[in-house]
Amino acid sequence: MNTSFIDCNTVKETAGWESYASGIAWGTVALFIAIVAGYGLLLTGIVQDFIPLGWGTLISTVLAYLSFTVMHEAGHGNISHGVNSMKIPEQVMGWLASAAFLVVPYQLFAKIHDYHHAYTNDPDRDPDFWVSGDNAMQVILRAFLLPFHYLYRVATDLFEDPILRKTHKSSLIYFIISAIFSTAVILSGYGLELLFIGFIPVLLGSFVLGMVFDWIPHHPTHQQGRYQNTRVYMFPGLSILTCGQNYHLIHHLYPRVPWYNYQRVFTQLEPELRSKNAPIEQLFTGSLPGIFKAPSAHQPGPVGSPSKLSLTVSALHKETADSVVITFANLDEVALEFKPGQYLTLSKKLNNEYLTRCYSICEANTSGKLSVAVKRVDGGLLSSYLNEELVVGDQLTVAGPFGEFIYQSCAGQDENLVLIAGGSGITPIISILESALIENPDIHVHLIYTNRSIADTLFNSRLNQLLQSYPDTLEITPVYQTVDPEWSGLSGYLDTEKLSSILAGQDADSQYYICGPARMKDCVLMALDYMGVSNKNIFIEDFTFTPPAAEGPVHAVEIKLADGKVHKLDVAENQTVLQIAKEQGITIPHACGIGQCGCCMLQISSGSAQLAEGNHPGILPVEVAKGLTLSCQCKPTSALTLVEHIG
């Protein structure tokens, strides 16, 4: 077979975090040996009656807690780090470590834990978001029951998940062996011992792990941004007590770094982390914020830096029969900063499908409020949910602000602003309109707003109030396709002739902001071209979200999945395999989409490719050298055959 691996230029000499994530993790191997010895001594002491059951429970809980670290590291491939001779021992260690938990199969945990990394703090998709709540008792109870929550999720909404489905067989074998072992122990007269050194430590260990791995690192779970969704909290001796998890942010940023190297990596990267506004805290005293006190864990990101947040709906206003305005509560009483005309993405998991849509912010940028208007689309699952089922108090994943359709104020200068909106295209336009009126008292704004009817008009009463507040600087020309007999204004479609008449006498230096249906935009552009308006004065919002347009050579890519499915697609050299697969509705294993979790790892069977520029914590240089790649980062440089990577 003629195989060409990824360009050697992409395999850089290990530096930074990578230098701590290579070779066999002998520290974890030593920990595993110590755990096995500990269980041997514990069982001997219980059988020989020289260790009381109470002490046995405590010792077994500590051993289960330590066993989790081995299982966790094996799940990330952090014991072998790609060394072939260590891969089978790594899997054996992972399975044996999972035996301490009786109900948590190793492979199942490893895959579901990848989802925690990919979707950290996402209320719908992060399986560990479960360890959160409105009060301490709820959090404590959920931490105790976390393993059973995993099993419930896998048995219900994640049952058909293509990645987790591959673990069903091994999980079944695990449960059968666990049941046979437990039954044999009980029938041998050691049922009480099994309870005290088996089942109770599972619950106690789960509680401690839920605190150390989930609640403490991620509380209050509002942040989903890569550098803000997890904290570092420091105090002498904590690294020993938590097996390094007080530096949990390092684990989420670089999951291939072994647990005993987190502090070293943090020390090396601390200046960069601070520049990224990461939550770095200190227990009790010190110059750093106290635990849970770092502003970046509670508040939106700085200006110009898009955030990804879990926001709570604070108000809902039915604007028309088929549209709703959703207002979100500010985090820690701090408003998300945006520029007039920008948009957010809202995401929600519905019917086992994760949906993300773009919605423009419909508030002035100085209002201190964050609202979007959502018009229901026929057959639109997310827009229907937001209009009909969303209630105050619900949480949504909100990302942004994004977009280049931005109004730049020229306060203190005479301005003429023409805003042309059609239907729901008013949503970014009203943000621009209100912001312009507030920021520049010398401005003149003319809004041309076309709708099917008065009843379908978004923000009708709000616009009338603005007319009353700014009678000398605001002019509104409504155009309705369907009108009542008493209507005396413009009616019908907004065509070139009608628009030219409306704009007659308009200042040549006016700025034009346009948002609406394609037909309306084409008409507006024709009229403006006829009027001789310069392109530099025309700004258009398209409401589209697509992968980069193809540039350079386009290569045939074949993807062979483990379930036997084969997909073929054409990918340009500036596009990634995952981008085009998603655009064409092709389902391939993936999660985070940013090269962090490694869920989309594929083997290059033939051809060549390079990784997208940037950091790729989900894949090691040694794995790249062996011809592995990530579909979310893979850019082909020739015809390419990719095979799903297992193990």
N, C-alpha and C positions, 0 to 999 in steps of 0.2 A: 504494500500500500504506500502510495506516495503522499507523505504527510509533511506539511509545513506549519510549524508552530507560530505562535505570536511573535512579532518582531522582537529581536533581542534588545532593541532600543527601549522597549517598554519595561524590561527587567532591570531595574536600577539597583545599584549597590545598596544593601540594606542600610538605612539611616533612620534616625528618629525612633519612632515606636517599633519599626520593623526589626531593629537590632535586638529587641527584647522578645521577639516572637519567632524565633528560629531554633531548630534543633529540638531534641527530646526534652520535655519538661520534667527533669529529674526531681524537682521539688514536689511535683504532684505525685510522681511515682512513689517517693518516700512517704508522702502523706497516706497514700493508699496502703502501703505495707504497714504503717503504724495503725491504721484503722482495722485491718485484718487481725493484727496482733491484739488490738484492744478488744475486739469482739471475741477472740479466742479466750482471752483471760476472763472476760465478763461471763461467757457461757460456762466456763469451767467453775468460776466462783459461784454461779447460781446453782449449778448441778451439785457442787460439793458443799453448798450451804454456808460458805464463808463470806458471801456478799449478800446483805439484806436486799429484799425486793425494792425498798425505797431508794437505796443507793444505786441499785441496778437500773432503776428508771432514769435517774439522773445521768449515770454513765452512758446508758444507751441513747439518751437524748443528745448528748454531746457527740457521740459517735455518728448518729444519724445526721446531725448538723454538718459534721466534717465530711461525711459520705456524700452529701449533696455537692460539695465543692468538687469532688472527683467526678461525679456524674455530670455536673455542669461543664467542667473543663473538657471531658471526653466528648460531650455533645457538640462543642465548638471545634473539635479537632485540635485542641490545645495541648494534648499530651504528645501526640506524634509530630505535629507541625509538618505533616507531609512526608515524614520519614517512613518509607514503605514497611520496613521491618517492625515498626512499632504500631502499625494500624490495627492489626488483630488484637494484640495485647491491650490497646486503648479501648477497643470495643468490649473486651472481656471485663476490664476495670469498670467501664460504664455500667454494664449489666449487673455486675456484682455489687456496685455501690447502690444501684437502684433497689436491690433486694432489701435494703434497710427500711424502705418505705412501704413495702408490701402491696401498695395499690398504685404505684407510679412507674410504669414500664419505661425503661431507659430511652428507647427510640422515640416513643410517643412524647416524652418530655422534651427531648432534644429538638424535635420539630415544632412543638407548640411554643417552646421557648424562643425559637427563631422569630415567631410572630410577635412576641413581646418586644424584641429588638427592632423589628421592622415598623411596628405601630405603637411605639411607646406613648402611653397616656391617651391613646385614642379610645374613647368610651365604647365604641362598637367593636374594635378589632384587637385591642390589646387584651390578651387573656388575663394578665395580671392587674388590669384596672379594677378587677374585682376587689382587691385589697385597698379599698377606699370607702368613704362613707361620710354621713353627716355628723356622726358622733363617735366617741372612742369605743363604745361597746360594739357598734356595728363593725368597725375596723378590726377589732380583736377577734370577734366571732368569724369574720371572713378569712382572717389569716389562719385560724385553726383549720378551716374547712377548704383551704385552697386546693389541695390535691383532688378533692371530690368535685370541686368546681371544674377543674380540668376535665375530669371524666364526664361530667354532665355536658360540657360544651362539645366534647368529641362525640357523645352519643346523640346530640341534637343538631344544632346548626352547623357544626363542623364535620358531621359524619361523612358527607360526600366530598369534603375537601380533598383535592387530588394529591396533595403532599401528605396529609395525615392518613389518607386511606392506605398508603403504602406501609403504615405501621400496624395495621389492624391484625395481621397474622401474628407478628411477634408479640403484640400486646396480649392476644388471646392465649398464646403459649405461656406467657409470663403469669397471667391470672390463674391458669390451670395449675401451674407449678406452685404458685403462692397458696392456692386453696388446698392442694394436696399436702403441702408442708404444714400449713396451719392445722388441718384436720388431724394429721399424724401426731403433731405435738400435743393437741388436746386429748386425743385418744390415749396417748402415753402418760397422761396424768399431769401434764405441765401447762394446762390451760391458764391457770393464774399467772404463771411465769410469762407466758406468751402475752397476756394482757399488759403486764407491768414493764416488760422489756421489749415488747413488740408494738402493740397498738397504741398505748399511751404515748410512748416516745415519738410515734409518727405524728400525732396531734401536736405535741409540745414542740417538736422539731419544725413542723410546718408553721407554727405560730412565729417562732424565732426567725425562720427563713423569710416568712412573709413580711416581717418587720425590716429585716436587714437588706433583703433584695428588692423589696417592692415599696412599702409605705414610706420608710425613712428616705430612701434615695429620690423618690418621685413626688412626694407630697408638695404642693396641693394638687398635682396632676393637671393643671391648666395648660402647661407648656408642652407642645409637641415638637418644637424646634430642636435640631440636633444638639446644639450646645446648651440649651436651656431645660431640656426635659429630665435631666438627672443632675444630682448635686455631688459635690465633694464636701465632706465635713470632717474636720481634723481635731485630734486630741491625742496626747501621748498614749500609746498602747492600743489604740482602736484598731490598727491594722492587724494585730494579733487576734483580738476578740472577734473581729468581723471577717477574718480571712481576706483582708484587703478591700472588702466591699464598702468601706467608708470612702474609697476612691472610685465609687461605682460609675461615675461619669467616664472615667478612663475605659472601663469595660465596655460601655455603650459606644464610645467613639471608636475603640480599637478592640473588638471582641476576640481577636486572635492573640492578644497579650495574656500570658498566664497570670493568675491571681497574685502571685508573690512579686510581680514586677510592676503592679499598678502604681505604687508610690514613686518608683524610679521614673516611670514615664511622666507622671504628673509633675515631678520636680523639673524635668527637662522641658515640658511644654507649658508650664504655668503662665509665662508671659503671653503666649498665644491664646490660652484659654481665657485669660482676663480680657484680652482685646476682643474676644468673641462674646463677652458679657455672660460668661458661664457662672452659675451659682457656686461660689466657693465660700464655705462657712467654717466656723470654729465653735466647738462646744464651750459653753460657759464664759470664757474670757478671751481677750485678745483683740487685735486691731481689725480682724475680719468680722463680718456680720455673724450674729449668733445663729444657731441651728434653726432652719426654716425662716430666716430673716433676710436672706439675700433678695433684693428687689427683683432681680432677673427671674426668680422662680415664681413671682406673683404678678408681674406686670408685663404689658406688651413690650416688644423690642424697641430699640432706639429709632429715631426718625431715619427713613431711608432703608431700613432693614426689615423686609417682610417677616412676619411672625406666623407660626402655626399654632393655634390655640384651641382648647376646648372651652367654648363660651356658652353661657347660660342665657336662654331667651328670657328677657325681662318684660317684653310687651309685644302684643300682636294687634294689628289694626287692619280690619278688612277694608281695603281701599276701594275695590269694585267687587262685583259678583265673582270674578275669577282671578283676583289678585289680593295679596296680603303684604303688609309692611311688617318686617320682623326687626325688632330692636333688641340688641344684646346688652347685657349688663357689663359695665366696665370692670376690669380686673383691678382689685385693690384701689378702686376709685380713680384709676388712671385710664384715660381714653386712649384708644389706638389712634395714632396719628396717621393721616393720609392726605393726599392731594386731591383737589376737586377733579372728578372725572374718573378716579381709579375704581377698581373692583375688588371683590373678595371671591374666594371659592368656598362653597359650602359642601360638606360631605356627610353622607349617611349610608349605613348599610341597611338595605331593604330587600326582602325576598332573597337573602343570601347573595346579593349583588351589591358591591360598594360603588356608590354613585357620587360623582363630583361634578358640580356645575358652577359656572361663573355668574355672579350677580353684582351689579354696580351699586356702590354706596350712594344713598340718596339723602345725604345730610351735608350741610355746610361744613367745611373742614375746621371751623372754629366753634362748632356747636357743642363739642364734648360728648356727642352721641354717635353711635354706630348702628346704622339701619340699612337694610336692603329691601327692595320691593321684588316680589316673586309673582310672575303671572303664570297661571296654570296653562300648561301646554297639553293639547290632546294626546293621550298616550304617554305623557311624561310622568314617570314614576316618582321622581324626586319632587318636581313642582306640584304634583297632586298631593303628595304627603305633606309638604310644607304648607299648602293651602288648607288642607282638610283635617290633618291629624296632629300636627305640631301644637303643643300647648306651652303656656308660660311655665318655666322651670326646667324644660327639656334642655339637653346639651347637644350642640352640634360642633363638628370640627370645622374651624374657620381659618383660612389661610389668606395672607395678604398684608398690606394692599399691593396690588399689581396694576400694570397698565401704563401706557404712554399717552393715553388720551387725557391730557392734563392741561388745565387752565393755569397759566402763569400770570399772576396779577401785575399790573403796571400802576400800582397805587400812586396817586398824585399826578397822573397824566390823563389827558382826555382819551377815552377809549370808546370804540363802537364795537359791540359784540352782537353777532347774529347767531342765535342758537336754533337749530332746526331738528325737530324730534318727531318720530313716528311711533305711535303705540308705546310699548314698553321701553323704547329708546329714550324716553324722558328720564329714566332713572339716573344715568350719569349727568344728563343735562341739567336736572334740577339742582344737583350738587354744585355744578359750575355756576348756575344762575344765582343761587343764594350766596355763594362764596364771593362772587364778583360784586354783588350789590353791597355786601357787608364791608368788603376790603377797600373798595374804591368808590368814594362818593361822586367822583367826576365821570363815572361811566354811563353809557347809555346801552341798555340791553333790549334786543328785540327777539322775542321767542316766537317761532312759527311752529305750531304743534298740531299735527294731523292725527285723527282717530276715526274709528268706525262710527262712533256716536258719542253723545255727551255722557251716557251711562258707562261707556267703556273708558272714560278719560281718567287716567291716574293723576292724583294730586290736584283735582279740580278745585276743591275748596282752598287748598294751600296756595295755589296760584292766585286765586281771587284775593286772598289775604295779602299776598305780596304786592299785588296791584294797588291795594289800598295803602300799604306801607311805603311804597316807592312810586307814587303817581307820576313823578317827573322824569324818572330814569328807566322805568320798565314799560315796555309795550308788548302785548301778547296778541298774536293773530292765530285764532283757532280755525282749523279746517276739518269739517266732519263729512264723512262719506254718506251717512244717513242722517237726516234732520227732520224735525217737526215743522209743520207749515209756518209756525210763527218765527222760525229762525231767520234772521236777517243777514247773517254773516256768510262767509265762504263755505261752499259745500262741494262734494265730489272728491275725486282724487287730486292730490297735489301734483299737477303736471308742470311742464316747463313754462308754458304760457302763464299759468296762474302764479307761479313762483316769481317769474320775471316782473310781473305786475306788482307783486307785493314788495319786491326789492328795488323797485324803481326809485332812483334818487339816493340809494344807499351809498354812504361814503366809500370811496375806492380802497381805503386802508382798513376797512372793517375786518375783524377776524370772524371766521365761520367755523362753528363746531356742529358736526352732523352725526346723528345716530338714529338708525331706524332700519326698516326693511330694505332689501337690496334694490327693489324697484324705485323706492323713494330716493335712495342715495344716488342712483344713476341719473334720475331726473334732476336732482339738485346740482350734481356735478356738471351736467350739460348746461344748465342755466348759468352757473357761475363761470363756466368757460366762455359762454356767449357774452357775458358781462365783462370779461377780461380780468377776472379776479386772479391774482397770483397764487400759485400753489402753496407758497410759504404761508399764506393766510388761511389755508383750509386744513381743518383737522377732522379726521373721520374715525369713529369707533366701529369695529367690525363684528364684535361679539363672537369671534371664532377662536378656537384653540386647536392647533394642529402641530405635528412634528415639523422640524426644520424642512424647508423645501430641498429637494434633492440637488446636491451640488457634486460635481465630479463624477467619476465612473460609478455605475450601478452594477452590483454583483448579485448573482443568484445564491440564495441561502436556503439550505435544507436543514430542518430541525427534526431529529428523531427522538421521540419521547419514550419513556420507559414502558408506557402502556401500549406501545406499538403504533401509536399515531405518528404520521409523518406530515410535516407542514412545509410548504415551499413559499418563499417570498423574495422580493427584490429589494435590496437595501443599498442606498448610496453610501459613499465613504464618509459623509458627514452625519449619517444617521446611525442610531443603534438598532440592533436586532429587536429589542423589546419595544422600542417606539413604533416600529412598523408592524410588529405582531399585534400590538394593541390597536393600532389604527385600523387594521384589517379584521379585527374581531377574533384573532387567533389566540387561544388560551395556552400559555406555557407557564411553568412554575416561576413565580416571582413574588416578591413582597415589597421591600422598601423602594426599589427603583432607583436608588442612588449609590449602589455599590457598597453598601454597609453590611447587609445581613448575610450575603452569600447564598440566599435561597435559590437564585437563578443560575447557579453554576452549571456550566456545560463543558463537555470535552470537545476540543477541535479534532475531528476525525480526519479532515482533509481541508486544505486551503490555508489562508492566513488572515489574520485580523490584528487590530491594535485596540488597546483600551482607551476610552475617552480620557481627556486630560483631567487631572485632579487626583484626589485621594481615593483609594479603593480598599478600605479596611476589611472588606468581606473576602478578599483573595490575597494570598501571600505570594511573594516573588517566586518561591520554589514551586508553587502550584501553577503560576503563569508559565514558568520554564517547562513544566510538564504538559503544556498544551491545554490547560484549563482556562476558562474565561467566564465572565458574567454577562448574561444577555443584555442587562441594562446598561452595560458599559462597552459592549462589543461592537466595534466598527469594522466591517469587512474591508480587506484590501485585495481580495480575490474571490472567486467562487468558493463557497464555504459549506462544509457539512458539520453540523453540531449534534452531539449525542448527549442526552440527559445524563448528568453525573449522579451516580448513586454511591453513597458512602464516602 
